[in-house]
């Protein structure tokens, strides 16, 4: 085992079930403590978190994600309705086109919020990509093909 790579040792341990009964299995990790954080700030953040406050950029992220989810769900509902129509009439085509246009307008309102959020975050890895409406519409259409 001296020549085994670290990955190989871990793989064998997983296969043998060594990690199966670890304490806290299936529960979220407690990542409240940041080991490199100044202890004074740690206390301040802990007090603010317990009082229901969070960092402004985290609140912005929550708002953006909620708005995106709502917008995507509306598009999916419209596509599902359109796709379920046995005989698609001009009315059905027009309604689907309206739903697509509304989605594009809503995304055009969300993308500036993403840009502003990207300027707030402390590190680049927290940034979000802008939403490309055509790609989102294509995903919804392809999801029904599966």
Buried (B, 14 or more C-beta within 10 A) or exposed (E): EEEEEEEEEEEEEEEEEEEEEEEEEEEEEEEEEEEEEEEEEBEEBEEEEEEEEEBEBBEBBEEBEEBBEEBBEBBBEBBEEBBEEEEEEEEBEEBBEEBBEBBBEBBEEBBEBBEEBBEBBEEEEEEBEEBEBEEBBEEBEEEEEE
